[in-house]
Amino acid sequence: MTLLQKVVDGLIRLSTAFGAAALVLVALNILTDVIGRLFGAPLAGAQDISQMLMVLIVFGGMALCDRHGGHVSMDVFEPWFPKRMNAWLDAISALIGAVIFAGIAWTVYESSKLSLMLNLATNIIQLPKAYFQWALSAFAALTAVSMLLRSIRLALAPADEAPEHTEEVL
Amino acid sequence: MSPELTGALGLVALVILLVLRVPVAFSMFAVGFVGVWSLGSLSSATSLLASETFTLSSSAELVVVPLFILMGNIATVTGLSRKLYDAAYAIVGQVRGGLASATVVGCGGFAALCGSSVASALTMGKVSLAEMERFSYSPRLSTGSVAAGGTLGILIPPSTGFVVYAILTQQSIGRLFLAGVLPGILLSLLFILLITIVCTFRPSMGPAGPSTTMSEKVGALVGALPIILIILITIGGIYGGIFSPVEAAAVGAALVILSGLISRTLSLGDFWIAVRDSVTTTATVMLILIAAHLLNPFLALSHIPQLVGDFLTGLDVGPYGVLALILLCYIVLGCFLEGFAMLVLTMPIFFPVITQLGFDPIWFGVLVVLSLEMGLISPPVGVNCFIVKSVAPNVKLSDVFVGVLPFWAMMVVALVLLIMFPQIALFLPDSMIG
């Protein structure tokens, strides 16, 4: 379990690095396009590149987002529930999340087979969509495994786990 | 089982999951998926899950989200908020309540760099609360001005709230950004008016700060010049039709990074933290959006929005009565639900009613975002109040909530003014985009 957790932690760091690199690349890509346009030479396919990199940004950071307790939840009733119940609710939430992300990984992977068969690609520079669907599937699967491990950990030691914070986005 | 009954059971299940603290996105995924499965088929539910996930994740319009979040995060780590506050302080700090007014101005300025209310309240709170304490400001006034001023983050563009509303209702992000400018300025002025009135009648609540010399004023303004320029270039670029919102976000992020590098306030470690936090916050926002796109088809299949629409339009209260009821719902829900979640949960139900009644969707977007702002300072889940409390541990939470009450009342005034004069919101988008 500890070894598996270490492997997962390493993979989460890697996926976050992918997401972060994609974000920097998107900024550079659009900036190059804007500056190029000023000189009458916009970057061909800039929008295609941004769209596909966006997939890496969204799902690259998903596992770390969960690890940091970043998913918004309604905590108004938390003080009313016993500590043990809160710990179990956290474990069940993580399990539900694991099932959802496993579902995303599987359905998007299945969809990528169709994209590959039909040669689906972006409009301008024909980036194959299947590659990015694979990346999405892999990141979603990693998130699912991470959430499953958290769920097991919480279920095994429910009373000792402190509730995780909720991140606010607005 | 009829689709309507299935829909009602789905909504009950959603509420139960939310009460049991299952994250909003997961609850919506679960109910949406099972709902589409029960009213359609398993294959339609799995197809929807795959297609909506990839389509939303690769949306060209939504690239604006991580870029504006990055811009705000870099602005935070490089201390740009401090310079904004210093400039506002130099101008209005020496009048009664001036520090609180400077906080509101600073929050408004920071809001133009960052689409997050929480980030605005947190960063400006760190800068201004200590100063106000030093000059013996009433804790209620100081914390109230920070918590309320921070909410300007989701009204003044760039705003995450507007981006989410635009995606959910298929409206133009650019038009919504434009529509938020004048209401944002109006609300800032109302806050300042309130502070001035309070400090005129009770001077002890906000004594005047020390006066600054002209050279100090000029120095503070010069210090804030890069930020003002960045705001003018990015937001002005959208208004001038030079940039799309996505391009403005990329240019803004690059300029903030450049400013940090030139002023040597941005280290590699800070940069990594800002980028990493931007990626994880984007994940939070996007997952809820994807989940909303799974829940919406279920609600449509169950005819729930149509039923609610028929009920509301059937009430003998007129269109503005229905609008008032909907806004009242937002204000009440804002006391219990996180604003962003409230937006995605209610929009599929209320938006068709609004369009059916013939109201302008851009104007309604501004009203909704203003209502979300009120939720950010409404007890018991007024997030901005908790944020301010975390920055000012010596102030009682009850004082923070009492302190925001007059500001909350000013938001009601702004809401009424916007309903009476829709042009406050629509003038800029109508005149600049058409």
Interface residues (C-beta under 8 A of the other chain):
Chain A: T16 G19 A20 L23 V24 V26 A27 I30 L31 D33 V34 Q47 S50 Q51 M52 M54 V55 I57 V58 F59 G60 G61 M62 L64 C65 H68 G70 H71 V72 S73 M74 D75 V76 F77 E78 N86 L89 D90 I92 S93 I96 G97 I100 G103 I104 T107 V108 E110 S111 K129 F132 Q133 L136 T166 E167 E168 V169 L170
Chain B: L18 V19 L20 R21 V22 P23 V24 A25 F26 F29 A30 F33 T46 S47 L49 A50 S51 T53 F54 S57 S58 S59 A60 L62 V63 P66 L67 L70 S116 S117 V118 G153 I154 T160 G161 F243 V246 E247 A250 V251 A253 A254 W272 V275 R276 S278 V279 T280 T281 T282 A283 T284 V285 M286 L287 I288 F336 L337 E338 G339 F340 A341 L372 L376 P380 V381 V383 I387
